[in-house]
Amino acid sequence: MSMTTIDPQDFRRAMASFPSGVTVVTVLDERGDVAGFTASAFCSLSLDPALVLVCPALTSSTYPQLLRAQRFAIHVLAAGQQDLALAFAAKGAAKAAGLDWSLSALGNPVLPGAASVIECALWREYEGGDHAIIVGAVQSIEVTARPVLLYHRGDMADLAAAMRAAA
């Protein structure tokens, strides 16, 4: 199959025009510290069994930790949690230093205040260009009534504030 060459900046702009929620994936590293990344590529995959997919960059320092741990937590960030999104979007191993978190019953690091937390076991891994496609088998879900944080065209906004502005 022939692949058309697409300008990466054009592709990035096109994808940024699709509004999405903001998620942070966390895992325990080999020292027992929190590792993680902000994921723009996240979605549900299957209801039966309950599966989700998330796509870390192959260059992410968290990606090998996720493969090693075989489990992880996905946080759908709540309104006002831009600081967490930016912290986990940074490069390096110390991006979670000083952040509050607790260890779940399943052994995943969980950040407080998220709109929802989906804990997964690694089910499958696939190649996806410069990213990996990680399929997680959902093991635990915590859902709150908190409004979510949205990402659109390079900016983050609270869903409730965006809805008020549109009205």
Phi and psi in radians as a Rosetta constraint file:
Dihedral C 1 N 2 CA 2 C 2 CIRCULARHARMONIC -1.439 0.35
Dihedral N 2 CA 2 C 2 N 3 CIRCULARHARMONIC 2.339 0.35
Dihedral C 2 N 3 CA 3 C 3 CIRCULARHARMONIC -1.800 0.35
Dihedral N 3 CA 3 C 3 N 4 CIRCULARHARMONIC 2.289 0.35
Dihedral C 3 N 4 CA 4 C 4 CIRCULARHARMONIC -1.376 0.35
Dihedral N 4 CA 4 C 4 N 5 CIRCULARHARMONIC 2.431 0.35
Dihedral C 4 N 5 CA 5 C 5 CIRCULARHARMONIC -1.402 0.35
Dihedral N 5 CA 5 C 5 N 6 CIRCULARHARMONIC 2.132 0.35
Dihedral C 5 N 6 CA 6 C 6 CIRCULARHARMONIC -1.980 0.35
Dihedral N 6 CA 6 C 6 N 7 CIRCULARHARMONIC 2.350 0.35
Dihedral C 6 N 7 CA 7 C 7 CIRCULARHARMONIC -1.118 0.35
Dihedral N 7 CA 7 C 7 N 8 CIRCULARHARMONIC 2.161 0.35
Dihedral C 7 N 8 CA 8 C 8 CIRCULARHARMONIC -1.014 0.35
Dihedral N 8 CA 8 C 8 N 9 CIRCULARHARMONIC -0.612 0.35
Dihedral C 8 N 9 CA 9 C 9 CIRCULARHARMONIC -1.206 0.35
Dihedral N 9 CA 9 C 9 N 10 CIRCULARHARMONIC -0.678 0.35
Dihedral C 9 N 10 CA 10 C 10 CIRCULARHARMONIC -1.107 0.35
Dihedral N 10 CA 10 C 10 N 11 CIRCULARHARMONIC -0.748 0.35
Dihedral C 10 N 11 CA 11 C 11 CIRCULARHARMONIC -1.109 0.35
Dihedral N 11 CA 11 C 11 N 12 CIRCULARHARMONIC -0.765 0.35
Dihedral C 11 N 12 CA 12 C 12 CIRCULARHARMONIC -1.061 0.35
Dihedral N 12 CA 12 C 12 N 13 CIRCULARHARMONIC -0.773 0.35
Dihedral C 12 N 13 CA 13 C 13 CIRCULARHARMONIC -1.106 0.35
Dihedral N 13 CA 13 C 13 N 14 CIRCULARHARMONIC -0.722 0.35
Dihedral C 13 N 14 CA 14 C 14 CIRCULARHARMONIC -1.096 0.35
Dihedral N 14 CA 14 C 14 N 15 CIRCULARHARMONIC -0.786 0.35
Dihedral C 14 N 15 CA 15 C 15 CIRCULARHARMONIC -1.181 0.35
Dihedral N 15 CA 15 C 15 N 16 CIRCULARHARMONIC -0.593 0.35
Dihedral C 15 N 16 CA 16 C 16 CIRCULARHARMONIC -1.200 0.35
Dihedral N 16 CA 16 C 16 N 17 CIRCULARHARMONIC -0.318 0.35
Dihedral C 16 N 17 CA 17 C 17 CIRCULARHARMONIC -1.371 0.35
Dihedral N 17 CA 17 C 17 N 18 CIRCULARHARMONIC -0.137 0.35
Dihedral C 17 N 18 CA 18 C 18 CIRCULARHARMONIC -1.646 0.35
Dihedral N 18 CA 18 C 18 N 19 CIRCULARHARMONIC 1.900 0.35
Dihedral C 18 N 19 CA 19 C 19 CIRCULARHARMONIC -1.151 0.35
Dihedral N 19 CA 19 C 19 N 20 CIRCULARHARMONIC 2.486 0.35
Dihedral C 19 N 20 CA 20 C 20 CIRCULARHARMONIC -2.566 0.35
Dihedral N 20 CA 20 C 20 N 21 CIRCULARHARMONIC 2.900 0.35
Dihedral C 20 N 21 CA 21 C 21 CIRCULARHARMONIC -1.281 0.35
Dihedral N 21 CA 21 C 21 N 22 CIRCULARHARMONIC 2.946 0.35
Dihedral C 21 N 22 CA 22 C 22 CIRCULARHARMONIC -1.981 0.35
Dihedral N 22 CA 22 C 22 N 23 CIRCULARHARMONIC 2.203 0.35
Dihedral C 22 N 23 CA 23 C 23 CIRCULARHARMONIC -2.150 0.35
Dihedral N 23 CA 23 C 23 N 24 CIRCULARHARMONIC 2.614 0.35
Dihedral C 23 N 24 CA 24 C 24 CIRCULARHARMONIC -2.163 0.35
Dihedral N 24 CA 24 C 24 N 25 CIRCULARHARMONIC 2.261 0.35
Dihedral C 24 N 25 CA 25 C 25 CIRCULARHARMONIC -1.788 0.35
Dihedral N 25 CA 25 C 25 N 26 CIRCULARHARMONIC 2.274 0.35
Dihedral C 25 N 26 CA 26 C 26 CIRCULARHARMONIC -2.146 0.35
Dihedral N 26 CA 26 C 26 N 27 CIRCULARHARMONIC 2.662 0.35
Dihedral C 26 N 27 CA 27 C 27 CIRCULARHARMONIC -2.675 0.35
Dihedral N 27 CA 27 C 27 N 28 CIRCULARHARMONIC 2.685 0.35
Dihedral C 27 N 28 CA 28 C 28 CIRCULARHARMONIC -1.430 0.35
Dihedral N 28 CA 28 C 28 N 29 CIRCULARHARMONIC 2.312 0.35
Dihedral C 28 N 29 CA 29 C 29 CIRCULARHARMONIC -1.436 0.35
Dihedral N 29 CA 29 C 29 N 30 CIRCULARHARMONIC -3.134 0.35
Dihedral C 29 N 30 CA 30 C 30 CIRCULARHARMONIC -1.161 0.35
Dihedral N 30 CA 30 C 30 N 31 CIRCULARHARMONIC -0.293 0.35
Dihedral C 30 N 31 CA 31 C 31 CIRCULARHARMONIC -1.619 0.35
Dihedral N 31 CA 31 C 31 N 32 CIRCULARHARMONIC -0.074 0.35
Dihedral C 31 N 32 CA 32 C 32 CIRCULARHARMONIC 1.527 0.35
Dihedral N 32 CA 32 C 32 N 33 CIRCULARHARMONIC 0.238 0.35
Dihedral C 32 N 33 CA 33 C 33 CIRCULARHARMONIC -1.670 0.35
Dihedral N 33 CA 33 C 33 N 34 CIRCULARHARMONIC 2.887 0.35
Dihedral C 33 N 34 CA 34 C 34 CIRCULARHARMONIC -1.400 0.35
Dihedral N 34 CA 34 C 34 N 35 CIRCULARHARMONIC 2.266 0.35
Dihedral C 34 N 35 CA 35 C 35 CIRCULARHARMONIC -2.065 0.35
Dihedral N 35 CA 35 C 35 N 36 CIRCULARHARMONIC 2.695 0.35
Dihedral C 35 N 36 CA 36 C 36 CIRCULARHARMONIC -3.112 0.35
Dihedral N 36 CA 36 C 36 N 37 CIRCULARHARMONIC 3.054 0.35
Dihedral C 36 N 37 CA 37 C 37 CIRCULARHARMONIC -2.654 0.35
Dihedral N 37 CA 37 C 37 N 38 CIRCULARHARMONIC 2.681 0.35
Dihedral C 37 N 38 CA 38 C 38 CIRCULARHARMONIC -1.473 0.35
Dihedral N 38 CA 38 C 38 N 39 CIRCULARHARMONIC 2.188 0.35
Dihedral C 38 N 39 CA 39 C 39 CIRCULARHARMONIC -1.955 0.35
Dihedral N 39 CA 39 C 39 N 40 CIRCULARHARMONIC 2.114 0.35
Dihedral C 39 N 40 CA 40 C 40 CIRCULARHARMONIC -1.580 0.35
Dihedral N 40 CA 40 C 40 N 41 CIRCULARHARMONIC -0.379 0.35
Dihedral C 40 N 41 CA 41 C 41 CIRCULARHARMONIC -1.733 0.35
Dihedral N 41 CA 41 C 41 N 42 CIRCULARHARMONIC 1.668 0.35
Dihedral C 41 N 42 CA 42 C 42 CIRCULARHARMONIC -2.588 0.35
Dihedral N 42 CA 42 C 42 N 43 CIRCULARHARMONIC 2.411 0.35
Dihedral C 42 N 43 CA 43 C 43 CIRCULARHARMONIC -2.875 0.35
Dihedral N 43 CA 43 C 43 N 44 CIRCULARHARMONIC 2.900 0.35
Dihedral C 43 N 44 CA 44 C 44 CIRCULARHARMONIC -1.336 0.35
Dihedral N 44 CA 44 C 44 N 45 CIRCULARHARMONIC 2.685 0.35
Dihedral C 44 N 45 CA 45 C 45 CIRCULARHARMONIC -2.156 0.35
Dihedral N 45 CA 45 C 45 N 46 CIRCULARHARMONIC -0.770 0.35
Dihedral C 45 N 46 CA 46 C 46 CIRCULARHARMONIC -2.614 0.35
Dihedral N 46 CA 46 C 46 N 47 CIRCULARHARMONIC 2.511 0.35
Dihedral C 46 N 47 CA 47 C 47 CIRCULARHARMONIC -1.525 0.35
Dihedral N 47 CA 47 C 47 N 48 CIRCULARHARMONIC -0.603 0.35
Dihedral C 47 N 48 CA 48 C 48 CIRCULARHARMONIC -2.417 0.35
Dihedral N 48 CA 48 C 48 N 49 CIRCULARHARMONIC 1.657 0.35
Dihedral C 48 N 49 CA 49 C 49 CIRCULARHARMONIC -1.359 0.35
Dihedral N 49 CA 49 C 49 N 50 CIRCULARHARMONIC 2.842 0.35
Dihedral C 49 N 50 CA 50 C 50 CIRCULARHARMONIC -1.257 0.35
Dihedral N 50 CA 50 C 50 N 51 CIRCULARHARMONIC 1.952 0.35
Dihedral C 50 N 51 CA 51 C 51 CIRCULARHARMONIC -2.295 0.35
Dihedral N 51 CA 51 C 51 N 52 CIRCULARHARMONIC 2.541 0.35
Dihedral C 51 N 52 CA 52 C 52 CIRCULARHARMONIC -2.249 0.35
Dihedral N 52 CA 52 C 52 N 53 CIRCULARHARMONIC 2.825 0.35
Dihedral C 52 N 53 CA 53 C 53 CIRCULARHARMONIC -2.239 0.35
Dihedral N 53 CA 53 C 53 N 54 CIRCULARHARMONIC 2.566 0.35
Dihedral C 53 N 54 CA 54 C 54 CIRCULARHARMONIC -2.482 0.35
Dihedral N 54 CA 54 C 54 N 55 CIRCULARHARMONIC 2.546 0.35
Dihedral C 54 N 55 CA 55 C 55 CIRCULARHARMONIC -2.197 0.35
Dihedral N 55 CA 55 C 55 N 56 CIRCULARHARMONIC 1.685 0.35
Dihedral C 55 N 56 CA 56 C 56 CIRCULARHARMONIC -1.397 0.35
Dihedral N 56 CA 56 C 56 N 57 CIRCULARHARMONIC 2.600 0.35
Dihedral C 56 N 57 CA 57 C 57 CIRCULARHARMONIC -1.130 0.35
Dihedral N 57 CA 57 C 57 N 58 CIRCULARHARMONIC 2.516 0.35
Dihedral C 57 N 58 CA 58 C 58 CIRCULARHARMONIC -1.086 0.35
Dihedral N 58 CA 58 C 58 N 59 CIRCULARHARMONIC -0.430 0.35
Dihedral C 58 N 59 CA 59 C 59 CIRCULARHARMONIC -1.515 0.35
Dihedral N 59 CA 59 C 59 N 60 CIRCULARHARMONIC -0.057 0.35
Dihedral C 59 N 60 CA 60 C 60 CIRCULARHARMONIC -1.128 0.35
Dihedral N 60 CA 60 C 60 N 61 CIRCULARHARMONIC 2.355 0.35
Dihedral C 60 N 61 CA 61 C 61 CIRCULARHARMONIC -1.202 0.35
Dihedral N 61 CA 61 C 61 N 62 CIRCULARHARMONIC -0.313 0.35
Dihedral C 61 N 62 CA 62 C 62 CIRCULARHARMONIC -1.436 0.35
Dihedral N 62 CA 62 C 62 N 63 CIRCULARHARMONIC -0.503 0.35
Dihedral C 62 N 63 CA 63 C 63 CIRCULARHARMONIC -0.914 0.35
Dihedral N 63 CA 63 C 63 N 64 CIRCULARHARMONIC -0.887 0.35
Dihedral C 63 N 64 CA 64 C 64 CIRCULARHARMONIC -1.139 0.35
Dihedral N 64 CA 64 C 64 N 65 CIRCULARHARMONIC -0.523 0.35
Dihedral C 64 N 65 CA 65 C 65 CIRCULARHARMONIC -1.153 0.35
Dihedral N 65 CA 65 C 65 N 66 CIRCULARHARMONIC -0.683 0.35
Dihedral C 65 N 66 CA 66 C 66 CIRCULARHARMONIC -1.125 0.35
Dihedral N 66 CA 66 C 66 N 67 CIRCULARHARMONIC -0.756 0.35
Dihedral C 66 N 67 CA 67 C 67 CIRCULARHARMONIC -1.122 0.35
Dihedral N 67 CA 67 C 67 N 68 CIRCULARHARMONIC -0.681 0.35
Dihedral C 67 N 68 CA 68 C 68 CIRCULARHARMONIC -1.163 0.35
Dihedral N 68 CA 68 C 68 N 69 CIRCULARHARMONIC -0.813 0.35
Dihedral C 68 N 69 CA 69 C 69 CIRCULARHARMONIC -1.279 0.35
Dihedral N 69 CA 69 C 69 N 70 CIRCULARHARMONIC -0.533 0.35
Dihedral C 69 N 70 CA 70 C 70 CIRCULARHARMONIC 1.152 0.35
Dihedral N 70 CA 70 C 70 N 71 CIRCULARHARMONIC 0.236 0.35
Dihedral C 70 N 71 CA 71 C 71 CIRCULARHARMONIC -2.719 0.35
Dihedral N 71 CA 71 C 71 N 72 CIRCULARHARMONIC 2.762 0.35
Dihedral C 71 N 72 CA 72 C 72 CIRCULARHARMONIC -2.898 0.35
Dihedral N 72 CA 72 C 72 N 73 CIRCULARHARMONIC 2.891 0.35
Dihedral C 72 N 73 CA 73 C 73 CIRCULARHARMONIC -2.120 0.35
Dihedral N 73 CA 73 C 73 N 74 CIRCULARHARMONIC 2.371 0.35
Dihedral C 73 N 74 CA 74 C 74 CIRCULARHARMONIC -1.901 0.35
Dihedral N 74 CA 74 C 74 N 75 CIRCULARHARMONIC 2.181 0.35
Dihedral C 74 N 75 CA 75 C 75 CIRCULARHARMONIC -1.875 0.35
Dihedral N 75 CA 75 C 75 N 76 CIRCULARHARMONIC 2.093 0.35
Dihedral C 75 N 76 CA 76 C 76 CIRCULARHARMONIC -1.488 0.35
Dihedral N 76 CA 76 C 76 N 77 CIRCULARHARMONIC 1.929 0.35
Dihedral C 76 N 77 CA 77 C 77 CIRCULARHARMONIC -1.209 0.35
Dihedral N 77 CA 77 C 77 N 78 CIRCULARHARMONIC 2.552 0.35
Dihedral C 77 N 78 CA 78 C 78 CIRCULARHARMONIC -1.599 0.35
Dihedral N 78 CA 78 C 78 N 79 CIRCULARHARMONIC 2.854 0.35
Dihedral C 78 N 79 CA 79 C 79 CIRCULARHARMONIC -0.877 0.35
Dihedral N 79 CA 79 C 79 N 80 CIRCULARHARMONIC 2.383 0.35
Dihedral C 79 N 80 CA 80 C 80 CIRCULARHARMONIC 1.542 0.35
Dihedral N 80 CA 80 C 80 N 81 CIRCULARHARMONIC 0.008 0.35
Dihedral C 80 N 81 CA 81 C 81 CIRCULARHARMONIC -1.762 0.35
Dihedral N 81 CA 81 C 81 N 82 CIRCULARHARMONIC 0.509 0.35
Dihedral C 81 N 82 CA 82 C 82 CIRCULARHARMONIC -0.995 0.35
Dihedral N 82 CA 82 C 82 N 83 CIRCULARHARMONIC -0.614 0.35
Dihedral C 82 N 83 CA 83 C 83 CIRCULARHARMONIC -1.052 0.35
Dihedral N 83 CA 83 C 83 N 84 CIRCULARHARMONIC -0.666 0.35
Dihedral C 83 N 84 CA 84 C 84 CIRCULARHARMONIC -1.177 0.35
Dihedral N 84 CA 84 C 84 N 85 CIRCULARHARMONIC -0.743 0.35
Dihedral C 84 N 85 CA 85 C 85 CIRCULARHARMONIC -1.033 0.35
Dihedral N 85 CA 85 C 85 N 86 CIRCULARHARMONIC -0.788 0.35
Dihedral C 85 N 86 CA 86 C 86 CIRCULARHARMONIC -1.221 0.35
Dihedral N 86 CA 86 C 86 N 87 CIRCULARHARMONIC -0.675 0.35
Dihedral C 86 N 87 CA 87 C 87 CIRCULARHARMONIC -1.069 0.35
Dihedral N 87 CA 87 C 87 N 88 CIRCULARHARMONIC -0.797 0.35
Dihedral C 87 N 88 CA 88 C 88 CIRCULARHARMONIC -1.415 0.35
Dihedral N 88 CA 88 C 88 N 89 CIRCULARHARMONIC -0.212 0.35
Dihedral C 88 N 89 CA 89 C 89 CIRCULARHARMONIC -1.413 0.35
Dihedral N 89 CA 89 C 89 N 90 CIRCULARHARMONIC -0.272 0.35
Dihedral C 89 N 90 CA 90 C 90 CIRCULARHARMONIC -1.216 0.35
Dihedral N 90 CA 90 C 90 N 91 CIRCULARHARMONIC 2.789 0.35
Dihedral C 90 N 91 CA 91 C 91 CIRCULARHARMONIC -1.523 0.35
Dihedral N 91 CA 91 C 91 N 92 CIRCULARHARMONIC 2.711 0.35
Dihedral C 91 N 92 CA 92 C 92 CIRCULARHARMONIC 1.848 0.35
Dihedral N 92 CA 92 C 92 N 93 CIRCULARHARMONIC 2.877 0.35
Dihedral C 92 N 93 CA 93 C 93 CIRCULARHARMONIC -1.477 0.35
Dihedral N 93 CA 93 C 93 N 94 CIRCULARHARMONIC -0.341 0.35
Dihedral C 93 N 94 CA 94 C 94 CIRCULARHARMONIC -1.691 0.35
Dihedral N 94 CA 94 C 94 N 95 CIRCULARHARMONIC 0.312 0.35
Dihedral C 94 N 95 CA 95 C 95 CIRCULARHARMONIC -1.157 0.35
Dihedral N 95 CA 95 C 95 N 96 CIRCULARHARMONIC -0.377 0.35
Dihedral C 95 N 96 CA 96 C 96 CIRCULARHARMONIC -1.688 0.35
Dihedral N 96 CA 96 C 96 N 97 CIRCULARHARMONIC 0.032 0.35
Dihedral C 96 N 97 CA 97 C 97 CIRCULARHARMONIC -1.018 0.35
Dihedral N 97 CA 97 C 97 N 98 CIRCULARHARMONIC 2.277 0.35
Dihedral C 97 N 98 CA 98 C 98 CIRCULARHARMONIC 1.464 0.35
Dihedral N 98 CA 98 C 98 N 99 CIRCULARHARMONIC -0.045 0.35
Dihedral C 98 N 99 CA 99 C 99 CIRCULARHARMONIC -1.514 0.35
Dihedral N 99 CA 99 C 99 N 100 CIRCULARHARMONIC 2.546 0.35
Dihedral C 99 N 100 CA 100 C 100 CIRCULARHARMONIC -1.308 0.35
Dihedral N 100 CA 100 C 100 N 101 CIRCULARHARMONIC 2.455 0.35
Dihedral C 100 N 101 CA 101 C 101 CIRCULARHARMONIC -2.839 0.35
Dihedral N 101 CA 101 C 101 N 102 CIRCULARHARMONIC 2.849 0.35
Dihedral C 101 N 102 CA 102 C 102 CIRCULARHARMONIC -2.372 0.35
Dihedral N 102 CA 102 C 102 N 103 CIRCULARHARMONIC 2.811 0.35
Dihedral C 102 N 103 CA 103 C 103 CIRCULARHARMONIC -1.624 0.35
Dihedral N 103 CA 103 C 103 N 104 CIRCULARHARMONIC 2.184 0.35
Dihedral C 103 N 104 CA 104 C 104 CIRCULARHARMONIC -1.307 0.35
Dihedral N 104 CA 104 C 104 N 105 CIRCULARHARMONIC 2.972 0.35
Dihedral C 104 N 105 CA 105 C 105 CIRCULARHARMONIC -1.085 0.35
Dihedral N 105 CA 105 C 105 N 106 CIRCULARHARMONIC -0.423 0.35
Dihedral C 105 N 106 CA 106 C 106 CIRCULARHARMONIC -1.561 0.35
Dihedral N 106 CA 106 C 106 N 107 CIRCULARHARMONIC -0.022 0.35
Dihedral C 106 N 107 CA 107 C 107 CIRCULARHARMONIC 1.545 0.35
Dihedral N 107 CA 107 C 107 N 108 CIRCULARHARMONIC 0.339 0.35
Dihedral C 107 N 108 CA 108 C 108 CIRCULARHARMONIC -1.808 0.35
Dihedral N 108 CA 108 C 108 N 109 CIRCULARHARMONIC 2.503 0.35
Dihedral C 108 N 109 CA 109 C 109 CIRCULARHARMONIC -1.300 0.35
Dihedral N 109 CA 109 C 109 N 110 CIRCULARHARMONIC 2.217 0.35
Dihedral C 109 N 110 CA 110 C 110 CIRCULARHARMONIC -2.086 0.35
Dihedral N 110 CA 110 C 110 N 111 CIRCULARHARMONIC 2.287 0.35
Dihedral C 110 N 111 CA 111 C 111 CIRCULARHARMONIC -1.562 0.35
Dihedral N 111 CA 111 C 111 N 112 CIRCULARHARMONIC 2.471 0.35
Dihedral C 111 N 112 CA 112 C 112 CIRCULARHARMONIC -1.341 0.35
Dihedral N 112 CA 112 C 112 N 113 CIRCULARHARMONIC 2.659 0.35
Dihedral C 112 N 113 CA 113 C 113 CIRCULARHARMONIC 1.521 0.35
Dihedral N 113 CA 113 C 113 N 114 CIRCULARHARMONIC 0.028 0.35
Dihedral C 113 N 114 CA 114 C 114 CIRCULARHARMONIC -1.187 0.35
Dihedral N 114 CA 114 C 114 N 115 CIRCULARHARMONIC 2.705 0.35
Dihedral C 114 N 115 CA 115 C 115 CIRCULARHARMONIC -1.173 0.35
Dihedral N 115 CA 115 C 115 N 116 CIRCULARHARMONIC -0.649 0.35
Dihedral C 115 N 116 CA 116 C 116 CIRCULARHARMONIC -2.708 0.35
Dihedral N 116 CA 116 C 116 N 117 CIRCULARHARMONIC 2.721 0.35
Dihedral C 116 N 117 CA 117 C 117 CIRCULARHARMONIC -2.267 0.35
Dihedral N 117 CA 117 C 117 N 118 CIRCULARHARMONIC 2.220 0.35
Dihedral C 117 N 118 CA 118 C 118 CIRCULARHARMONIC -2.069 0.35
Dihedral N 118 CA 118 C 118 N 119 CIRCULARHARMONIC 1.999 0.35
Dihedral C 118 N 119 CA 119 C 119 CIRCULARHARMONIC -1.701 0.35
Dihedral N 119 CA 119 C 119 N 120 CIRCULARHARMONIC 2.367 0.35
Dihedral C 119 N 120 CA 120 C 120 CIRCULARHARMONIC -2.322 0.35
Dihedral N 120 CA 120 C 120 N 121 CIRCULARHARMONIC 2.705 0.35
Dihedral C 120 N 121 CA 121 C 121 CIRCULARHARMONIC -1.799 0.35
Dihedral N 121 CA 121 C 121 N 122 CIRCULARHARMONIC 2.495 0.35
Dihedral C 121 N 122 CA 122 C 122 CIRCULARHARMONIC -1.113 0.35
Dihedral N 122 CA 122 C 122 N 123 CIRCULARHARMONIC 2.112 0.35
Dihedral C 122 N 123 CA 123 C 123 CIRCULARHARMONIC -1.764 0.35
Dihedral N 123 CA 123 C 123 N 124 CIRCULARHARMONIC -0.847 0.35
Dihedral C 123 N 124 CA 124 C 124 CIRCULARHARMONIC -2.610 0.35
Dihedral N 124 CA 124 C 124 N 125 CIRCULARHARMONIC 2.779 0.35
Dihedral C 124 N 125 CA 125 C 125 CIRCULARHARMONIC -2.359 0.35
Dihedral N 125 CA 125 C 125 N 126 CIRCULARHARMONIC 2.385 0.35
Dihedral C 125 N 126 CA 126 C 126 CIRCULARHARMONIC -2.316 0.35
Dihedral N 126 CA 126 C 126 N 127 CIRCULARHARMONIC 2.776 0.35
Dihedral C 126 N 127 CA 127 C 127 CIRCULARHARMONIC -1.325 0.35
Dihedral N 127 CA 127 C 127 N 128 CIRCULARHARMONIC 2.535 0.35
Dihedral C 127 N 128 CA 128 C 128 CIRCULARHARMONIC -2.627 0.35
Dihedral N 128 CA 128 C 128 N 129 CIRCULARHARMONIC 1.010 0.35
Dihedral C 128 N 129 CA 129 C 129 CIRCULARHARMONIC 1.193 0.35
Dihedral N 129 CA 129 C 129 N 130 CIRCULARHARMONIC -2.176 0.35
Dihedral C 129 N 130 CA 130 C 130 CIRCULARHARMONIC -1.522 0.35
Dihedral N 130 CA 130 C 130 N 131 CIRCULARHARMONIC 0.137 0.35
Dihedral C 130 N 131 CA 131 C 131 CIRCULARHARMONIC -2.188 0.35
Dihedral N 131 CA 131 C 131 N 132 CIRCULARHARMONIC 2.793 0.35
Dihedral C 131 N 132 CA 132 C 132 CIRCULARHARMONIC -1.715 0.35
Dihedral N 132 CA 132 C 132 N 133 CIRCULARHARMONIC 2.617 0.35
Dihedral C 132 N 133 CA 133 C 133 CIRCULARHARMONIC -1.841 0.35
Dihedral N 133 CA 133 C 133 N 134 CIRCULARHARMONIC 1.919 0.35
Dihedral C 133 N 134 CA 134 C 134 CIRCULARHARMONIC -1.813 0.35
Dihedral N 134 CA 134 C 134 N 135 CIRCULARHARMONIC 2.162 0.35
Dihedral C 134 N 135 CA 135 C 135 CIRCULARHARMONIC -1.804 0.35
Dihedral N 135 CA 135 C 135 N 136 CIRCULARHARMONIC 2.171 0.35
Dihedral C 135 N 136 CA 136 C 136 CIRCULARHARMONIC -1.891 0.35
Dihedral N 136 CA 136 C 136 N 137 CIRCULARHARMONIC 2.335 0.35
Dihedral C 136 N 137 CA 137 C 137 CIRCULARHARMONIC -1.484 0.35
Dihedral N 137 CA 137 C 137 N 138 CIRCULARHARMONIC 2.062 0.35
Dihedral C 137 N 138 CA 138 C 138 CIRCULARHARMONIC -1.205 0.35
Dihedral N 138 CA 138 C 138 N 139 CIRCULARHARMONIC 2.236 0.35
Dihedral C 138 N 139 CA 139 C 139 CIRCULARHARMONIC -1.987 0.35
Dihedral N 139 CA 139 C 139 N 140 CIRCULARHARMONIC -0.415 0.35
Dihedral C 139 N 140 CA 140 C 140 CIRCULARHARMONIC -2.740 0.35
Dihedral N 140 CA 140 C 140 N 141 CIRCULARHARMONIC 2.521 0.35
Dihedral C 140 N 141 CA 141 C 141 CIRCULARHARMONIC -2.361 0.35
Dihedral N 141 CA 141 C 141 N 142 CIRCULARHARMONIC 2.350 0.35
Dihedral C 141 N 142 CA 142 C 142 CIRCULARHARMONIC -2.198 0.35
Dihedral N 142 CA 142 C 142 N 143 CIRCULARHARMONIC 2.121 0.35
Dihedral C 142 N 143 CA 143 C 143 CIRCULARHARMONIC -2.113 0.35
Dihedral N 143 CA 143 C 143 N 144 CIRCULARHARMONIC 2.341 0.35
Dihedral C 143 N 144 CA 144 C 144 CIRCULARHARMONIC -2.012 0.35
Dihedral N 144 CA 144 C 144 N 145 CIRCULARHARMONIC 3.095 0.35
Dihedral C 144 N 145 CA 145 C 145 CIRCULARHARMONIC -1.623 0.35
Dihedral N 145 CA 145 C 145 N 146 CIRCULARHARMONIC 0.111 0.35
Dihedral C 145 N 146 CA 146 C 146 CIRCULARHARMONIC -1.115 0.35
Dihedral N 146 CA 146 C 146 N 147 CIRCULARHARMONIC 2.452 0.35
Dihedral C 146 N 147 CA 147 C 147 CIRCULARHARMONIC -1.200 0.35
Dihedral N 147 CA 147 C 147 N 148 CIRCULARHARMONIC 2.669 0.35
Dihedral C 147 N 148 CA 148 C 148 CIRCULARHARMONIC -1.644 0.35
Dihedral N 148 CA 148 C 148 N 149 CIRCULARHARMONIC 2.850 0.35
Dihedral C 148 N 149 CA 149 C 149 CIRCULARHARMONIC -1.616 0.35
Dihedral N 149 CA 149 C 149 N 150 CIRCULARHARMONIC 2.339 0.35
Dihedral C 149 N 150 CA 150 C 150 CIRCULARHARMONIC -1.941 0.35
Dihedral N 150 CA 150 C 150 N 151 CIRCULARHARMONIC 2.659 0.35
Dihedral C 150 N 151 CA 151 C 151 CIRCULARHARMONIC -2.125 0.35
Dihedral N 151 CA 151 C 151 N 152 CIRCULARHARMONIC 2.258 0.35
Dihedral C 151 N 152 CA 152 C 152 CIRCULARHARMONIC -2.710 0.35
Dihedral N 152 CA 152 C 152 N 153 CIRCULARHARMONIC 2.184 0.35
Dihedral C 152 N 153 CA 153 C 153 CIRCULARHARMONIC 0.884 0.35
Dihedral N 153 CA 153 C 153 N 154 CIRCULARHARMONIC 0.758 0.35
Dihedral C 153 N 154 CA 154 C 154 CIRCULARHARMONIC 1.484 0.35
Dihedral N 154 CA 154 C 154 N 155 CIRCULARHARMONIC 0.008 0.35
Dihedral C 154 N 155 CA 155 C 155 CIRCULARHARMONIC -2.104 0.35
Dihedral N 155 CA 155 C 155 N 156 CIRCULARHARMONIC 2.627 0.35
Dihedral C 155 N 156 CA 156 C 156 CIRCULARHARMONIC -1.885 0.35
Dihedral N 156 CA 156 C 156 N 157 CIRCULARHARMONIC 2.456 0.35
Dihedral C 156 N 157 CA 157 C 157 CIRCULARHARMONIC -2.531 0.35
Dihedral N 157 CA 157 C 157 N 158 CIRCULARHARMONIC 2.639 0.35
Dihedral C 157 N 158 CA 158 C 158 CIRCULARHARMONIC -1.304 0.35
Dihedral N 158 CA 158 C 158 N 159 CIRCULARHARMONIC 2.355 0.35
Dihedral C 158 N 159 CA 159 C 159 CIRCULARHARMONIC -0.997 0.35
Dihedral N 159 CA 159 C 159 N 160 CIRCULARHARMONIC -0.803 0.35
Dihedral C 159 N 160 CA 160 C 160 CIRCULARHARMONIC -1.073 0.35
Dihedral N 160 CA 160 C 160 N 161 CIRCULARHARMONIC -0.745 0.35
Dihedral C 160 N 161 CA 161 C 161 CIRCULARHARMONIC -1.173 0.35
Dihedral N 161 CA 161 C 161 N 162 CIRCULARHARMONIC -0.683 0.35
Dihedral C 161 N 162 CA 162 C 162 CIRCULARHARMONIC -1.137 0.35
Dihedral N 162 CA 162 C 162 N 163 CIRCULARHARMONIC -0.669 0.35
Dihedral C 162 N 163 CA 163 C 163 CIRCULARHARMONIC -1.193 0.35
Dihedral N 163 CA 163 C 163 N 164 CIRCULARHARMONIC -0.678 0.35
Dihedral C 163 N 164 CA 164 C 164 CIRCULARHARMONIC -1.132 0.35
Dihedral N 164 CA 164 C 164 N 165 CIRCULARHARMONIC -0.723 0.35
Dihedral C 164 N 165 CA 165 C 165 CIRCULARHARMONIC -1.142 0.35
Dihedral N 165 CA 165 C 165 N 166 CIRCULARHARMONIC -0.607 0.35
Dihedral C 165 N 166 CA 166 C 166 CIRCULARHARMONIC -1.282 0.35
Dihedral N 166 CA 166 C 166 N 167 CIRCULARHARMONIC -0.442 0.35
